[in-house]
Amino acid sequence: MILVLLNVYLALLFILVKLGIIRFNLFWKISPAVVFVLLLVGLFVPMNWGAPQGAALVVRNSVAIVPDVAGEVVDVPVRPNQPLKAGDVLFRIDPVPFQSQVDALAAQLKFQETRLAEMTQLQTHGTGRAFDVEQRQAEVEQLKAQLAAAQWNLDKTVVRAPTDGYVTNVALRKGARVANLPLAPVMAFIDTSETAIGVEIAQIDARYLAPGQQVELTFKMFPGRVLTGKVESLVQAIATGQVQVSGVAVAPKAIASAPFVVRVKLDDETFAGSLPAGSTGEAAIFTDQVKPTHLIRRVLLRQVAITNYINPF
């Protein structure tokens, strides 16, 4: 862009000299160098913190699906990469052993409730002991708790989608046996209820960033299109600044200025929900500083949007 403005100045200078409006003396001969320095120092360098630009990435939360009960899979109605609503069935586990446990506990509870009623009646007529009634009451309460737990296990034989989203890479099949082990997930569920867009901004350019500032974005997947949004937050920690729990002393390592991540929300939430996880692009954030540079940054971003038609990187 700086070369474009400089070429415009040179063309204008050439026209003015040819028309004899100005004399091509030493001042005008060195003026292009002066204009170049003024543009660089007064406009393009401040633009980096007045309207910083960085790479954008669409990310989504992934939920590792681990069943709450173990058993044999009898049905997998879900299809990979198909939109799902919260509560839709992902797969079913054989309910027979869990149903039999519920039935057994329900029968015991019915019997104990009958015995409790009989003991209570005997005590009312003065022929029974209060201890027997209290013992039967405790047994009834215990069976109710066991029945509630057994019913919970039975309900968990149907594994459902935790939120809106989709399942990718469905390898689970009928007949497989699953276990309720945290380290043995059977599906990866991609949550689409919320779209997170992160923008990397160099630390030297991040000094004036703040929530609520206007953002423009363009994605490789949609060349030529510029979208608008706002800054949600500046992520307050990156991995290079994180201390890990360890039993050793601090190990010195080379320190690099990794970029900070800014979380951005698109104004068009419907479009944001349609973006696949991993979509990349460029984003420009317009701060309250050096506002004359905002117009140039908008032009530069639109150039990037147009070159996305032919630039795969």
C-alpha positions as CSV (number, residue, x, y, z in Angstrom):
1,M,0.0,0.0,0.0
2,I,2.8,2.4,0.8
3,L,4.2,1.8,-2.7
4,V,0.8,2.6,-4.2
5,L,0.7,5.9,-2.4
6,L,4.3,6.7,-3.3
7,N,3.6,5.9,-7.0
8,V,0.5,8.2,-6.9
9,Y,2.8,10.9,-5.6
10,L,5.4,10.3,-8.3
11,A,2.7,10.4,-11.0
12,L,1.4,13.6,-9.6
13,L,4.9,15.1,-9.4
14,F,5.6,14.1,-13.0
15,I,2.4,15.7,-14.3
16,L,3.1,19.0,-12.4
17,V,6.7,19.1,-13.7
18,K,5.6,18.5,-17.3
19,L,2.9,21.2,-17.1
20,G,5.6,23.6,-15.7
21,I,3.7,24.2,-12.6
22,I,6.7,23.4,-10.5
23,R,10.5,23.5,-11.2
24,F,12.2,20.2,-10.9
25,N,14.9,21.4,-8.5
26,L,16.8,19.6,-5.8
27,F,13.9,19.8,-3.3
28,W,11.5,18.1,-5.6
29,K,14.1,15.5,-6.6
30,I,14.5,14.3,-3.0
31,S,10.9,14.8,-2.1
32,P,9.9,11.1,-3.0
33,A,12.3,9.9,-0.3
34,V,10.9,12.4,2.2
35,V,7.3,11.3,1.4
36,F,8.3,7.7,1.8
37,V,9.8,8.3,5.2
38,L,6.8,10.4,6.3
39,L,4.3,7.7,5.1
40,L,6.3,5.0,6.9
41,V,6.9,6.7,10.2
42,G,3.7,8.8,10.3
43,L,1.2,6.3,9.0
44,F,2.1,2.7,8.3
45,V,4.2,2.0,11.5
46,P,1.4,3.5,13.8
47,M,-1.2,1.5,11.9
48,N,0.2,-1.7,13.4
49,W,-1.0,-0.8,16.8
50,G,-3.9,1.6,15.8
51,A,-5.5,-1.1,13.6
52,P,-3.6,-4.3,14.1
53,Q,-4.1,-7.3,11.8
54,G,-3.5,-11.0,12.4
55,A,-4.5,-14.5,11.5
56,A,-8.0,-15.7,12.5
57,L,-9.0,-19.3,13.4
58,V,-12.5,-20.8,14.1
59,V,-12.4,-23.2,17.0
60,R,-15.1,-25.3,18.6
61,N,-15.3,-27.2,21.9
62,S,-15.0,-31.0,21.6
63,V,-16.7,-33.2,24.1
64,A,-15.3,-36.7,24.6
65,I,-18.3,-39.0,24.8
66,V,-17.8,-41.6,27.6
67,P,-20.9,-43.6,28.6
68,D,-21.9,-43.6,32.3
69,V,-22.5,-47.3,32.3
70,A,-20.7,-50.3,30.6
71,G,-22.3,-52.7,28.3
72,E,-22.9,-53.9,24.7
73,V,-24.0,-51.4,22.1
74,V,-27.3,-52.4,20.5
75,D,-27.9,-49.4,18.3
76,V,-26.0,-46.5,16.7
77,P,-28.5,-44.2,15.0
78,V,-26.2,-41.2,14.7
79,R,-24.5,-40.4,11.4
80,P,-21.1,-38.6,11.1
81,N,-21.2,-34.8,10.5
82,Q,-25.0,-34.6,10.6
83,P,-26.4,-31.7,12.7
84,L,-27.9,-32.8,16.0
85,K,-29.9,-31.1,18.7
86,A,-29.3,-31.4,22.4
87,G,-30.9,-34.6,23.6
88,D,-30.7,-36.5,20.3
89,V,-29.7,-40.2,20.6
90,L,-26.1,-41.0,19.9
91,F,-26.2,-44.7,20.7
92,R,-27.9,-47.2,22.9
93,I,-26.5,-49.8,25.3
94,D,-28.2,-53.1,26.0
95,P,-30.7,-52.2,28.8
96,V,-31.7,-55.8,29.8
97,P,-29.3,-56.2,32.8
98,F,-30.2,-52.7,34.1
99,Q,-33.9,-53.2,33.6
100,S,-33.7,-56.5,35.5
101,Q,-32.0,-54.8,38.4
102,V,-34.7,-52.1,38.5
103,D,-37.5,-54.7,38.4
104,A,-35.8,-56.7,41.3
105,L,-35.4,-53.6,43.5
106,A,-39.0,-52.5,42.7
107,A,-40.3,-55.9,43.8
108,Q,-38.3,-55.8,47.0
109,L,-39.5,-52.2,47.7
110,K,-43.1,-53.3,47.2
111,F,-42.6,-56.1,49.7
112,Q,-40.9,-54.0,52.3
113,E,-43.6,-51.3,52.0
114,T,-46.2,-53.9,52.6
115,R,-44.3,-55.2,55.7
116,L,-43.9,-51.6,56.9
117,A,-47.7,-51.0,56.7
118,E,-48.3,-54.2,58.6
119,M,-45.8,-53.3,61.3
120,T,-47.3,-49.8,61.6
121,Q,-50.7,-51.3,62.0
122,L,-49.5,-53.7,64.8
123,Q,-47.9,-50.8,66.6
124,T,-51.0,-48.8,66.4
125,H,-52.9,-51.5,68.1
126,G,-50.3,-51.9,70.8
127,T,-49.0,-55.4,69.6
128,G,-45.9,-54.3,67.7
129,R,-42.6,-52.7,68.6
130,A,-41.6,-49.2,67.5
131,F,-38.1,-50.6,66.7
132,D,-39.6,-53.0,64.1
133,V,-41.4,-50.1,62.4
134,E,-38.2,-48.0,62.4
135,Q,-36.2,-50.9,61.0
136,R,-38.7,-51.5,58.2
137,Q,-38.8,-47.7,57.4
138,A,-35.0,-47.6,57.1
139,E,-35.1,-50.6,54.8
140,V,-37.8,-49.0,52.6
141,E,-35.7,-45.7,52.4
142,Q,-32.6,-47.7,51.5
143,L,-34.4,-49.6,48.7
144,K,-35.8,-46.3,47.3
145,A,-32.3,-45.0,47.1
146,Q,-31.0,-48.1,45.4
147,L,-34.0,-48.1,43.0
148,A,-33.3,-44.5,42.1
149,A,-29.6,-45.4,41.3
150,A,-30.7,-48.4,39.3
151,Q,-33.2,-46.3,37.3
152,W,-30.4,-43.7,36.7
153,N,-28.2,-46.5,35.3
154,L,-31.1,-47.7,33.1
155,D,-31.7,-44.2,31.7
156,K,-28.0,-43.8,31.0
157,T,-28.1,-46.8,28.6
158,V,-29.4,-44.2,26.1
159,V,-26.5,-41.8,25.4
160,R,-27.6,-38.5,24.1
161,A,-26.1,-35.4,22.6
162,P,-25.0,-33.0,25.4
163,T,-25.6,-29.8,23.2
164,D,-26.3,-28.8,19.6
165,G,-23.5,-30.1,17.4
166,Y,-22.4,-33.1,15.4
167,V,-20.3,-36.3,15.8
168,T,-17.3,-36.7,13.6
169,N,-15.5,-39.9,12.6
170,V,-18.1,-42.4,14.0
171,A,-16.3,-45.7,14.4
172,L,-18.7,-47.2,17.0
173,R,-20.8,-50.1,15.7
174,K,-23.5,-52.4,17.0
175,G,-22.0,-55.2,19.1
176,A,-19.1,-53.3,20.4
177,R,-18.7,-53.2,24.2
178,V,-18.1,-49.9,25.8
179,A,-16.9,-49.0,29.3
180,N,-17.4,-46.0,31.6
181,L,-13.7,-45.2,31.7
182,P,-12.6,-41.6,31.3
183,L,-9.6,-42.6,29.2
184,A,-11.7,-44.6,26.7
185,P,-14.0,-42.2,24.9
186,V,-16.1,-43.7,22.1
187,M,-17.0,-40.6,20.1
188,A,-15.9,-37.0,19.6
189,F,-18.8,-34.6,19.8
190,I,-18.2,-31.2,18.3
191,D,-20.2,-28.5,20.1
192,T,-21.8,-25.9,17.7
193,S,-23.8,-24.1,20.3
194,E,-21.1,-21.5,20.5
195,T,-18.5,-20.4,17.9
196,A,-15.2,-19.1,19.1
197,I,-13.0,-17.1,16.8
198,G,-9.4,-16.4,17.9
199,V,-7.2,-13.7,16.3
200,E,-3.4,-13.7,16.9
201,I,-2.0,-10.3,17.5
202,A,1.7,-9.6,18.0
203,Q,2.5,-8.4,21.5
204,I,4.0,-5.2,20.3
205,D,0.7,-4.3,18.6
206,A,-1.7,-5.4,21.4
207,R,-1.3,-2.4,23.7
208,Y,-4.5,-0.7,22.9
209,L,-6.8,-3.7,22.4
210,A,-10.0,-3.7,24.5
211,P,-13.4,-5.5,24.5
212,G,-16.1,-3.9,22.3
213,Q,-13.8,-2.7,19.6
214,Q,-14.9,-3.2,16.0
215,V,-13.4,-6.0,13.9
216,E,-13.4,-6.9,10.3
217,L,-12.7,-10.5,9.1
218,T,-12.2,-12.4,5.9
219,F,-12.0,-16.2,5.6
220,K,-10.3,-18.3,3.0
221,M,-13.5,-20.3,2.6
222,F,-15.4,-17.2,1.5
223,P,-13.0,-15.2,-0.7
224,G,-14.0,-11.6,-1.4
225,R,-16.3,-11.4,1.6
226,V,-15.6,-9.1,4.6
227,L,-17.5,-9.7,7.8
228,T,-17.9,-7.5,10.9
229,G,-17.7,-8.3,14.5
230,K,-16.5,-7.1,17.9
231,V,-13.8,-8.0,20.4
232,E,-15.1,-10.1,23.2
233,S,-11.9,-10.4,25.3
234,L,-8.2,-10.6,25.3
235,V,-7.1,-14.0,26.4
236,Q,-5.1,-13.4,29.6
237,A,-2.7,-16.3,29.4
238,I,-0.8,-18.2,26.7
239,A,1.1,-21.5,27.1
240,T,4.6,-19.9,27.3
241,G,3.5,-18.1,30.4
242,Q,2.0,-21.1,32.2
243,V,3.7,-22.8,35.1
244,Q,3.3,-26.6,35.1
245,V,3.3,-28.6,38.3
246,S,6.6,-30.3,38.6
247,G,9.1,-31.9,41.0
248,V,12.1,-30.2,39.4
249,A,13.6,-26.8,39.6
250,V,13.0,-24.1,37.0
251,A,14.6,-25.1,33.7
252,P,15.9,-22.0,31.8
253,K,14.7,-21.8,28.2
254,A,14.7,-19.4,25.3
255,I,12.0,-16.8,25.7
256,A,10.1,-15.8,22.6
257,S,7.4,-13.2,22.2
258,A,4.5,-15.4,21.1
259,P,1.4,-13.5,19.9
260,F,-1.6,-12.9,22.2
261,V,-5.0,-14.3,21.3
262,V,-8.0,-12.1,21.0
263,R,-11.5,-13.7,21.1
264,V,-13.9,-12.2,18.6
265,K,-17.6,-12.6,18.0
266,L,-19.2,-12.1,14.6
267,D,-22.2,-9.9,14.3
268,D,-23.9,-12.5,12.0
269,E,-24.4,-15.4,14.4
270,T,-26.0,-17.5,11.8
271,F,-23.0,-17.3,9.5
272,A,-20.7,-17.9,12.4
273,G,-22.6,-21.1,13.2
274,S,-22.0,-22.3,9.6
275,L,-18.3,-21.9,9.8
276,P,-16.5,-25.3,10.0
277,A,-14.0,-25.7,12.9
278,G,-10.5,-24.9,11.6
279,S,-11.6,-22.2,9.2
280,T,-8.8,-19.7,8.8
281,G,-8.6,-16.1,7.6
282,E,-7.4,-12.6,8.5
283,A,-8.8,-10.1,10.9
284,A,-8.2,-6.4,11.6
285,I,-9.1,-4.8,14.9
286,F,-9.8,-1.1,15.0
287,T,-8.7,0.6,18.2
288,D,-9.3,4.1,19.4
289,Q,-5.8,5.1,18.5
290,V,-4.4,6.5,15.2
291,K,-7.8,6.5,13.5
292,P,-6.6,7.9,10.2
293,T,-4.9,4.6,9.6
294,H,-8.2,2.7,9.8
295,L,-9.1,3.5,6.2
296,I,-5.8,2.1,4.9
297,R,-6.3,-1.1,7.0
298,R,-9.8,-1.6,5.6
299,V,-8.3,-1.3,2.1
300,L,-5.5,-3.8,2.9
301,L,-8.0,-6.3,4.4
302,R,-10.1,-6.1,1.2
303,Q,-7.1,-6.8,-0.8
304,V,-6.5,-9.9,1.2
305,A,-10.2,-10.9,0.7
306,I,-9.8,-10.6,-3.1
307,T,-6.5,-12.5,-3.2
308,N,-8.2,-15.4,-1.3
309,Y,-9.6,-16.4,-4.7
310,I,-6.2,-17.5,-5.8
311,N,-4.0,-17.7,-2.7
312,P,-4.3,-21.1,-0.9
313,F,-2.0,-20.1,1.9
